[in-house]
Amino acid sequence: MKKERILNVEGSVNFRELGGYSTKDGKSIKWQKLLRSGDLSRLTDEAVQNLNDYGLHYDIDLRSPSEAGWLQDRLPNDVIYRSYPVYPIAKSETSDLPELPNDSTTSDYSHPYALMIMNPQSQLAFRMMFQDMLANSDSKKSLLFHCAAGKDRTGVAGFLILTALGVDYPLIKQDYILTNVVYSTMDQDSLRKQLKNDKAENFVNKMNSVFQVQGDTLDIARQAILDNYGDYETYFKQAMKLSKADLDDLKAIYLE
């Protein structure tokens, strides 16, 4: 597969690369290290082989166990699969998340994006995702995170990952609203070409007001962090349990 923002993975939904995004300190995210997507249950055999060749090593499934059971991911044989449901799940469901402490409080937020930032299980899911990111240190191995449509749970996960790596918020928001563009066109080949030229940012901004995901929705997640933790550094330290050394290690693994 080529180094492209939207990857040609037959049978996938909203399958994208995070490689190439620049950070505030002048570095950029390595290609073939971080992938985001929606449903992976309909991948063709060729797509599965392509992902194997692309170095897919971790598959972080942010859906509920029941969702994952209905539409099971199709993956290369050696991929490490993790079930880290972001939304609270039924007691009868099992996942790869450790048990929450008995004294964990349930955050009551009406907006799902604020809930994903503040709910103890949501925080635990993203915390485990970051631990796998730290373990994914082989330069030729990539980590994929996904939900059903690749927009809400995946969108918040992408926001947290890119923020931890030092990408500026306007660029994070631009990646987030790419979901609008993906869902607004059937011609994926043409879209890939549009995103490779120098006017890609203007093209994305033009499409921002069109479909399912609006940029101001992500602002709710960002504001929940600032209102409750004061800044990103405190959120990553307290909610994600990431030390400064951990954040430095993440940058060493995923930036160049």
C-alpha positions in Angstrom: 0.0 0.0 0.0 1.1 3.6 -0.7 1.7 6.3 1.9 -1.7 7.9 1.6 -4.0 9.5 4.1 -6.9 7.3 3.1 -5.7 3.8 2.5 -7.2 1.6 -0.2 -8.2 -1.4 2.0 -11.0 -3.2 0.2 -14.0 -3.9 2.4 -13.0 -1.4 5.1 -14.8 1.7 6.4 -13.1 5.0 6.8 -9.6 3.5 6.9 -7.0 6.2 7.4 -3.3 6.8 8.1 -2.0 9.2 10.7 1.5 9.3 9.2 2.9 12.6 8.0 1.1 14.9 10.4 3.5 17.5 11.8 3.9 18.3 15.5 4.5 21.6 17.2 8.2 20.9 17.7 8.8 20.4 14.0 8.7 16.6 13.8 6.1 14.4 12.1 4.3 11.2 12.7 6.0 8.2 11.1 4.1 6.4 8.3 3.0 2.8 8.9 2.8 3.3 12.7 -0.7 4.6 13.4 -3.9 3.6 11.6 -7.6 4.4 12.3 -10.7 2.8 10.9 -14.3 1.8 11.2 -15.7 -1.7 10.7 -13.2 -4.4 9.7 -15.5 -7.4 9.4 -15.8 -7.2 5.6 -12.2 -7.0 4.5 -11.3 -9.1 1.5 -8.6 -11.7 1.6 -6.4 -9.4 -0.4 -7.0 -6.5 2.1 -6.0 -8.8 5.0 -2.8 -9.7 3.2 -2.1 -6.0 2.4 -2.5 -5.2 6.1 -0.1 -8.0 7.0 2.4 -6.6 4.5 1.9 -3.1 5.9 3.1 -4.3 9.3 -0.2 -4.4 11.2 0.7 -5.6 14.7 -2.0 -4.3 17.1 -5.8 -4.1 16.6 -7.4 -1.9 19.3 -11.2 -2.5 19.1 -13.1 0.3 20.9 -16.5 -1.2 20.3 -18.6 -3.1 22.9 -18.0 -6.9 23.1 -21.5 -7.5 21.7 -20.7 -5.2 18.6 -17.4 -7.1 18.2 -19.2 -10.4 18.3 -21.8 -9.4 15.7 -19.2 -8.1 13.3 -15.8 -9.8 14.0 -12.7 -8.2 12.7 -10.9 -9.9 9.8 -7.2 -9.7 10.6 -3.8 -11.2 9.6 -3.0 -14.2 11.8 -0.3 -12.7 13.9 -2.1 -9.5 14.8 -2.6 -8.9 18.6 -6.3 -8.2 19.1 -7.5 -6.1 22.1 -11.1 -5.4 23.2 -11.1 -2.1 24.9 -14.8 -0.9 24.9 -15.0 2.8 25.4 -18.7 3.0 26.4 -19.9 1.3 29.6 -20.8 -2.4 29.0 -23.2 -4.9 30.5 -22.0 -7.0 33.4 -22.5 -10.1 31.2 -20.0 -8.8 28.6 -16.2 -9.5 28.8 -13.3 -7.6 27.4 -9.6 -7.2 27.8 -9.9 -4.4 30.3 -8.8 -5.0 33.8 -11.4 -4.7 36.6 -12.1 -1.1 37.7 -11.5 -0.3 41.4 -14.6 -0.6 43.5 -14.4 3.0 44.5 -14.6 4.2 40.8 -17.2 6.8 40.4 -19.4 6.9 37.3 -19.3 10.3 35.6 -22.7 11.5 34.5 -22.3 13.5 31.3 -25.2 14.1 28.8 -22.9 14.4 25.8 -21.1 11.2 24.8 -17.8 13.1 24.0 -17.6 14.5 27.5 -18.4 11.0 28.8 -15.6 9.5 26.8 -13.2 11.9 28.4 -14.4 11.6 32.0 -16.0 8.2 32.5 -13.8 5.7 34.4 -14.2 2.9 31.9 -13.6 5.2 28.9 -10.5 6.4 30.6 -9.4 2.9 31.3 -9.9 1.8 27.6 -7.8 4.7 26.3 -5.2 4.1 29.1 -4.8 0.5 27.9 -4.6 1.7 24.3 -1.7 3.9 25.3 0.1 1.0 27.0 -0.1 -1.0 23.8 1.2 2.0 21.9 4.2 2.1 24.2 4.7 -1.7 23.6 4.6 -1.2 19.8 8.2 -0.1 19.6 9.3 -2.1 16.5 9.8 0.4 13.7 8.2 -1.9 11.1 5.0 -2.6 13.2 1.8 -0.5 13.2 -1.1 -0.1 15.6 -4.7 0.3 14.5 -7.6 1.6 16.6 -11.2 1.5 15.4 -14.9 1.4 16.3 -17.9 0.8 14.0 -17.9 3.9 11.8 -14.5 5.2 12.7 -15.8 8.6 13.7 -16.9 9.1 17.4 -15.0 6.6 19.6 -12.2 6.5 17.0 -12.3 10.3 16.7 -11.8 10.9 20.4 -9.0 8.2 20.5 -7.3 10.0 17.6 -7.6 13.3 19.4 -5.9 11.9 22.5 -3.2 10.2 20.5 -2.3 13.2 18.3 -2.5 15.5 21.4 -0.1 13.2 23.3 2.3 13.3 20.3 2.3 17.1 20.2 0.1 17.7 17.1 -1.6 21.1 17.2 -5.3 21.1 17.8 -6.4 22.7 14.5 -4.6 19.9 12.6 -6.2 17.3 14.9 -9.5 18.8 14.1 -8.7 18.7 10.4 -8.1 14.9 10.7 -11.3 14.5 12.7 -13.4 16.2 10.1 -12.0 14.1 7.3 -14.7 11.7 8.3 -17.1 14.2 6.7 -15.2 14.0 3.5 -14.9 10.2 3.4 -18.7 9.8 4.0 -19.6 12.4 1.4 -18.0 10.8 -1.6 -18.2 7.4 -3.3 -15.1 8.1 -5.4 -12.3 7.2 -3.0 -9.6 7.2 -5.6 -10.4 10.8 -6.5 -10.5 11.7 -2.8 -7.0 10.2 -2.3 -5.7 12.3 -5.1 -7.3 15.5 -3.6 -5.7 14.8 -0.3 -2.2 14.6 -1.8 -2.1 18.0 -3.4 -1.0 21.3 -1.8 -4.7 22.5 -1.4 -5.8 19.5 0.7 -6.4 21.6 3.8 -8.7 24.0 1.9 -10.5 21.0 0.4 -11.1 19.5 3.8 -12.3 22.8 5.3 -14.7 23.3 2.4 -16.3 19.9 3.1 -16.4 20.5 6.9 -20.0 21.5 7.1 -21.4 18.6 5.1 -22.1 15.4 6.8 -22.0 13.3 10.0 -19.2 14.7 12.1 -18.9 18.4 12.9 -15.7 19.9 14.2 -17.3 21.6 17.2 -18.3 18.2 18.5 -14.6 17.5 19.2 -14.4 20.8 21.0 -16.6 19.3 23.7 -14.0 16.6 24.4 -11.2 19.1 24.4 -13.2 21.4 26.8 -14.0 18.5 29.1 -10.2 18.1 29.6 -9.6 21.8 30.2 -12.5 22.2 32.5 -11.8 19.2 34.7 -8.0 18.9 34.5 -6.8 22.4 33.6 -4.5 21.2 30.8 -3.5 18.2 28.7 -0.4 17.4 30.7 -2.5 16.9 33.9 -5.0 14.8 32.1 -2.4 12.5 30.6 -0.7 12.2 34.0 -3.9 11.6 36.1 -6.4 10.0 33.8 -4.1 8.2 31.3 -1.4 7.4 33.9 1.3 8.6 31.5 4.5 10.0 33.0 6.7 12.5 31.2 9.0 9.6 30.4 6.1 7.7 28.9 5.1 10.7 26.7 8.7 11.0 25.6 8.8 7.3 24.8 5.6 7.7 22.7 7.2 10.5 20.7 10.4 8.5 20.2 8.4 5.5 18.9 6.0 7.4 16.6 7.7 10.6 15.5 10.6 11.3 13.2 
